[in-house]
Amino acid sequence: MRPNASRNKVGGTVGDPPRLVVAVQAPAVDGKANDAVLKELAKAFGLRQRDFTIVFGELGRDKRLIVEGDEKLLHKRYEELRGDPTLL
């Protein structure tokens, strides 16, 4: 997660092992960035915000989530998003 970004966007990877980058304009204050992350992920994956649950990292930049949905479609979209460095 990258709070205080110039615009909201999902795509590309960072680190080893690679992690999907989610940049949000919201500040990392009072859970605003976390809410923005879930909203942007929902848009990027074509799901509802409630289909995403943060299970680790609520207070940090690195997060682990549970995503409800069709596993094959989610995996395909994840691969599309993580391989698109133009979104960064």
NUVEX-558857 format. One record per residue: x negated, y, z of N, C-alpha, C, O in turn; residue in three letters. Coordinates in steps of 0.1 Angstrom, whole numbers. Each point is the difference from the previous one (the first is absolute). Last residue first. Layout:
residues N
+-------+-------+-------+-------+-------+-------+-------+-------+-------+-------+-------+-------+-----+
|   npx |   npy |   npz |  capx |  capy |  capz |   cpx |   cpy |   cpz |   opx |   opy |   opz | res |
+-------+-------+-------+-------+-------+-------+-------+-------+-------+-------+-------+-------+-----+
|     X |     Y |     Z |     X |     Y |     Z |     X |     Y |     Z |     X |     Y |     Z | ALA |
...
+-------+-------+-------+-------+-------+-------+-------+-------+-------+-------+-------+-------+-----+
***
This chain:
residues 88
+-------+-------+-------+-------+-------+-------+-------+-------+-------+-------+-------+-------+-----+
|   npx |   npy |   npz |  capx |  capy |  capz |   cpx |   cpy |   cpz |   opx |   opy |   opz | res |
+-------+-------+-------+-------+-------+-------+-------+-------+-------+-------+-------+-------+-----+
|   -18 |    19 |  -124 |    -7 |     6 |    11 |    -3 |    15 |    -1 |    -5 |     6 |     9 | LEU |
|    25 |   -37 |   -42 |    10 |     6 |    10 |    -7 |     6 |    12 |     7 |     7 |     8 | LEU |
|   -29 |   -30 |   -44 |     4 |    13 |    -4 |    10 |     7 |     9 |     2 |    12 |     0 | THR |
|   -21 |   -58 |     3 |    -8 |    11 |     7 |     5 |    14 |    -4 |    -4 |    10 |     6 | PRO |
|    25 |   -60 |    -6 |     2 |    12 |    -7 |    -7 |    12 |     7 |     6 |     7 |     8 | ASP |
|     0 |   -55 |     6 |    -9 |     1 |   -11 |     1 |    13 |    -8 |    -6 |     1 |   -11 | GLY |
|    34 |   -13 |    49 |   -14 |     0 |     5 |   -10 |     1 |   -12 |   -12 |     4 |     2 | ARG |
|    59 |    -6 |   -11 |    -4 |    12 |     8 |   -14 |     0 |     4 |    -7 |    11 |    -1 | LEU |
|    24 |   -49 |   -22 |     1 |    12 |    -9 |    -5 |    12 |     8 |    -7 |     8 |    -6 | GLU |
|    11 |   -47 |    31 |   -11 |    -1 |    -9 |     0 |    12 |   -10 |   -11 |     5 |    -3 | GLU |
|    48 |    -9 |    31 |   -12 |     3 |     8 |   -13 |     0 |    -9 |    -8 |     9 |     1 | TYR |
|    49 |   -24 |   -19 |     0 |    15 |     1 |   -13 |     4 |     8 |    -6 |    10 |    -3 | ARG |
|    14 |   -56 |    -2 |    -3 |     6 |   -13 |    -1 |    15 |     1 |    -9 |     6 |    -5 | LYS |
|    21 |   -30 |    44 |   -14 |    -2 |    -3 |    -3 |     6 |   -14 |   -11 |     6 |    -1 | HIS |
|    56 |    -5 |    15 |    -9 |     9 |     8 |   -14 |    -1 |    -3 |    -8 |     9 |    -1 | LEU |
|    38 |   -38 |   -21 |     2 |    14 |    -4 |    -9 |    10 |     8 |    -6 |     9 |    -6 | LEU |
|     8 |   -54 |    20 |    -7 |     1 |   -13 |     1 |    14 |    -6 |   -10 |     5 |    -5 | LYS |
|    32 |   -15 |    46 |   -14 |    -1 |     2 |    -7 |     2 |   -14 |   -10 |     7 |    -1 | GLU |
|    57 |    14 |    18 |    -4 |   -11 |    -9 |   -16 |     0 |     0 |    -6 |     9 |    -6 | ASP |
|    25 |    14 |    49 |     4 |     0 |   -14 |    -5 |   -12 |    -7 |    -6 |    -9 |     6 | GLY |
|    -8 |    40 |    40 |    11 |    -9 |    -3 |     4 |     1 |   -15 |     1 |    11 |    -5 | GLU |
|   -47 |    -1 |    37 |     9 |     5 |   -11 |    10 |   -11 |    -3 |    -4 |   -12 |    -3 | VAL |
|   -34 |    29 |    43 |     8 |   -11 |    -5 |    10 |     6 |   -10 |     6 |    11 |     3 | ILE |
|   -57 |     9 |    13 |    15 |     0 |    -1 |     6 |   -13 |    -4 |    -7 |    -9 |    -6 | LEU |
|   -40 |    39 |    26 |     5 |   -13 |    -5 |    15 |     0 |     0 |     6 |     5 |    10 | ARG |
|   -48 |    35 |   -11 |    13 |    -5 |     4 |     2 |   -14 |    -6 |    -4 |    -3 |   -11 | LYS |
|   -34 |    47 |    20 |     2 |   -13 |    -6 |    12 |    -6 |     7 |     2 |     0 |    12 | ASP |
|   -14 |    42 |     3 |     2 |     1 |   -14 |     2 |   -13 |    -7 |     7 |    -1 |   -10 | ARG |
|    10 |     9 |    61 |   -13 |     1 |    -7 |     3 |     2 |   -15 |    12 |    -1 |    -5 | GLY |
|    20 |    -7 |    42 |    -7 |    12 |     4 |   -13 |     2 |    -9 |    -8 |     9 |     3 | LEU |
|    38 |   -47 |    -9 |     9 |    12 |     1 |    -8 |    13 |     3 |     5 |    10 |    -5 | GLU |
|   -19 |   -60 |    -3 |    -6 |    13 |    -5 |     9 |    12 |     1 |    -2 |     9 |    -8 | GLY |
|    22 |   -59 |     4 |   -13 |     4 |     5 |    -5 |    13 |    -5 |     2 |     2 |   -12 | PHE |
|    40 |   -20 |     0 |    -2 |    -9 |    11 |   -14 |     2 |     7 |    -2 |    -5 |    11 | VAL |
|    43 |    30 |   -44 |   -14 |     1 |     4 |    -2 |    -9 |    12 |     7 |     2 |    11 | ILE |
|    30 |    -6 |   -51 |    -2 |     1 |    14 |   -15 |     1 |     3 |    -7 |    -9 |    -4 | THR |
|    48 |    12 |   -39 |   -14 |     1 |     4 |    -1 |     2 |    15 |     7 |     8 |     6 | PHE |
|    34 |    -8 |   -30 |    -6 |   -13 |    -4 |   -15 |    -1 |     4 |    -6 |   -10 |    -1 | ASP |
|    35 |    49 |     6 |     1 |    -9 |    11 |    -5 |   -14 |    -4 |    -1 |    -9 |     9 | ARG |
|     2 |    45 |   -41 |   -10 |     3 |    10 |     1 |   -11 |    12 |   -10 |    -3 |     6 | GLN |
|    25 |   -12 |   -55 |     5 |     9 |    10 |   -11 |     2 |    11 |    -8 |    -9 |     2 | ARG |
|    -5 |    -3 |   -54 |     7 |    -6 |    11 |     6 |    11 |     9 |    -2 |    12 |    -2 | LEU |
|   -30 |   -11 |   -37 |    14 |    -1 |    -4 |     8 |    -7 |    11 |    10 |    -7 |    -4 | GLY |
|   -58 |    20 |     3 |     4 |   -14 |    -2 |    14 |    -2 |    -4 |     5 |   -11 |    -2 | PHE |
|   -23 |    55 |    10 |   -10 |    -7 |    -9 |     4 |   -14 |    -3 |    -2 |    -5 |   -11 | ALA |
|    27 |    31 |    43 |     2 |     5 |   -14 |    -9 |    -8 |   -10 |     4 |    -4 |   -11 | LYS |
|    -9 |    -6 |    57 |    14 |    -4 |    -5 |     2 |     4 |   -14 |     5 |    -7 |    -9 | ALA |
|   -44 |    22 |    30 |    -1 |   -14 |    -3 |    13 |    -5 |    -6 |     1 |    -8 |    -9 | LEU |
|    -1 |    52 |    26 |    -8 |    -1 |   -13 |    -1 |   -15 |    -4 |     1 |    -3 |   -12 | GLU |
|    19 |    11 |    54 |     9 |     6 |   -11 |    -7 |    -2 |   -13 |     6 |    -4 |   -10 | LYS |
|   -30 |    -8 |    48 |    10 |   -10 |    -2 |     9 |     5 |   -12 |     4 |    -8 |    -8 | LEU |
|   -37 |    38 |    23 |    -6 |   -12 |    -6 |    11 |   -10 |    -4 |     0 |    -5 |   -11 | VAL |
|    13 |    43 |    36 |    -3 |     3 |   -14 |    -6 |   -11 |    -8 |     3 |    -3 |   -11 | ALA |
|     4 |    -2 |    58 |    13 |     1 |    -7 |    -2 |     3 |   -15 |     7 |    -6 |    -9 | ASP |
|   -45 |     8 |    36 |     5 |   -14 |    -2 |    13 |    -1 |    -7 |     2 |    -8 |    -9 | ASN |
|   -20 |    51 |    20 |    -7 |    -7 |   -11 |     4 |   -14 |    -2 |     2 |    -5 |   -12 | ALA |
|    17 |    29 |    48 |     5 |     6 |   -13 |    -8 |    -7 |   -12 |     7 |    -3 |   -10 | LYS |
|   -11 |    -3 |    60 |     5 |   -11 |    -9 |     4 |     5 |   -13 |     6 |    -7 |    -8 | GLY |
|   -27 |    36 |    42 |    14 |    -5 |     4 |     6 |   -10 |   -10 |    12 |     0 |    -1 | ASP |
|   -53 |    20 |   -19 |     5 |     5 |    12 |    14 |    -5 |     3 |     8 |     1 |    -9 | VAL |
|   -43 |     2 |   -31 |     0 |   -12 |     9 |     4 |     4 |    14 |    -8 |    -1 |    10 | ALA |
|    25 |    26 |   -57 |   -11 |    -1 |    10 |     1 |   -12 |     9 |    11 |    -5 |     2 | PRO |
|     7 |    10 |   -55 |     4 |     1 |    15 |   -12 |    -1 |     9 |   -10 |    -7 |    -3 | ALA |
|    10 |    -1 |   -45 |    -2 |    14 |     3 |     3 |     2 |    15 |    -5 |    10 |     6 | GLN |
|   -14 |   -56 |   -29 |    12 |     7 |     3 |    -3 |    14 |     4 |   -11 |     3 |     6 | VAL |
|   -10 |   -52 |   -30 |    -3 |    13 |     4 |    13 |     8 |     2 |     9 |    -1 |    -8 | ALA |
|   -30 |   -52 |     5 |    13 |     8 |     0 |    -3 |    14 |     5 |    -4 |     1 |    12 | VAL |
|   -23 |   -49 |   -32 |    -1 |    14 |     5 |    14 |     6 |    -1 |     6 |     0 |   -11 | VAL |
|   -25 |   -53 |    17 |     8 |     9 |    -9 |     0 |    14 |     7 |     1 |     1 |    12 | LEU |
|   -42 |   -36 |    -6 |    13 |     3 |     6 |     7 |    11 |    -9 |    -7 |     9 |    -5 | ARG |
|   -37 |   -49 |     4 |     7 |    11 |    -6 |    14 |     2 |     7 |     7 |    -9 |     3 | PRO |
|   -48 |   -12 |    25 |     8 |    -4 |   -11 |     8 |    12 |    -5 |     3 |     9 |     8 | PRO |
|   -31 |    13 |    -2 |    -3 |   -15 |    -2 |     4 |    -7 |    13 |    -6 |     1 |    10 | ASP |
|    18 |    52 |   -35 |    -6 |    -9 |    10 |    -2 |   -14 |    -5 |     3 |    -4 |   -11 | GLY |
|    35 |    33 |   -12 |   -12 |     5 |     7 |    -5 |   -11 |     9 |     8 |    -8 |     5 | VAL |
|    28 |    18 |   -52 |    -5 |    -7 |    12 |   -12 |     7 |     6 |    -6 |     8 |    -6 | THR |
|    53 |     3 |   -28 |   -14 |    -2 |     1 |    -4 |    -7 |    13 |     9 |    -3 |     8 | GLY |
|    38 |    28 |    -8 |    -7 |    -7 |   -11 |   -15 |     0 |     3 |    -5 |     9 |     7 | GLY |
|    51 |    23 |     6 |    -4 |   -14 |     4 |    -8 |    -6 |   -12 |     5 |     0 |   -11 | VAL |
|    12 |    53 |    31 |    -4 |   -10 |   -10 |    -4 |   -13 |     6 |    -5 |    -1 |    11 | LYS |
|    20 |    58 |    -1 |     3 |   -14 |     4 |    -3 |    -9 |   -12 |     3 |     3 |   -11 | ASN |
|   -30 |    44 |    19 |    13 |    -5 |    -4 |     2 |   -14 |     4 |   -10 |    -7 |     4 | ARG |
|   -26 |    33 |    13 |     6 |    11 |    -9 |    13 |    -5 |    -6 |     9 |     9 |    -3 | SER |
|   -25 |   -29 |    51 |    -4 |     0 |   -14 |     6 |    11 |    -8 |    10 |     6 |     5 | ALA |
|    -8 |   -22 |    44 |    -3 |    13 |    -4 |    -6 |     1 |   -15 |    -8 |     8 |    -3 | ASN |
|     4 |   -56 |    24 |    10 |    10 |     3 |    -5 |    14 |    -5 |   -12 |     1 |    -3 | PRO |
|     3 |   -54 |   -10 |    -7 |    13 |     0 |    11 |    11 |     3 |     7 |     4 |    -9 | ARG |
|   -14 |   -62 |    14 |     8 |    12 |     0 |    -9 |    12 |     0 |   -10 |     1 |     7 | MET |
+-------+-------+-------+-------+-------+-------+-------+-------+-------+-------+-------+-------+-----+
***
